[in-house]
Amino acid sequence: MGTRSADGCDNIRIALSHFTAFTGPIALEAITADVWDRWYDHCQGKVAERNVDEAGRAGWTSDYAAKVFGVVKTFLKWLEESARIETLAAQVT
């Protein structure tokens, strides 16, 4: 396992905070394919917000949305691989 910079760790924390803000308090077992699909739609919606905001202050860029989505996906896969949750990989693809 590699070493992360403080900025890199902060970026991961921020991405995961977006997911927890979206889901609210949720047990890991409650992260189903439906939740994952809604999370994907949420990220796409944030991009759509940005696309209609002429000032560019609302929503997320497509690059940022992809990074946030990817961080959460990687974290959930890590939870499964380390046996903290079961059978999530089939749902989070």
N, C-alpha and C positions, 0 to 999 in steps of 0.2 A: 504494500500500500504506500502510495506516495505522500509527499507533504504538500499541503495547500497553503497558499498565501492568505493573509487576513482578508484581503478583498475577495478572493475566491470563496472563502468560507462565508463571507457576508452575502455574496450573491446566491449561494445555496440556501442560506437562511431566508432571504427575501423570497426566493422562488417557492420554498416550502410554505412560507407564510401566506402566499397567494392561495395555495391549495387549501390550507386550513381555514382561511377566510371564506373560501368558496364552500367547503363542506360543513364548517362549524364543528362543534365537538362530535367526533365520530370514532367508533371503535374500528380498529384495523379490519376486523372481520366484515364490517359493513361496507367496505370499499368493493363494490361489485362492478360488473361490466356496465350496468346502468349508470352508476356514479362516474365511472371512467368516461363513458360516452358524453355525459353532461359536462364533465370537466373539459373535454376536448371542445365541445360546442361553446363553452364559456370562453376558452382561449381564443377561438375564432371570432366570437362576438367582440372581444376586446380589440381585435384587429379591425373589425368592421367599424367600431367606434372611432378609431384613429383615422380610418379612411374618410369618414364624413366630417371630421373636425378640421376645418381649414386652418386653425391656429396650431394644430398638432399637439394639443395639450391633453386630450382625452385618449383613453385606450392605450393599446400597445402596438409597437411596430411588429411586423410579421417575424422579424428576426428575434425580437425579445420574447414574443409568444412561443416561438419554437424552443428557445433556450429554457424558459420556465417549464414548458410541457416536458422537455427532455430531462430536466433535473428531477422533477417529480417522478417520472417514469423510472429513472435510474434508481432513485431512492426506494421506490416500492419493490423493484426487482431485487435490490440488496436485502430488503426485509425478508423477502421470500427465500432467497438463497441462504440467508443466515438462520433460517427456520423460525423466524419471528411471526410469519404468517404463512398460510397454506394456499396452494394452487392459485396464486394471483397472476402468474406469468401468462396463463391462457387468457386472462381477462384484460391484461394491460399490454396489448400488442399493437 
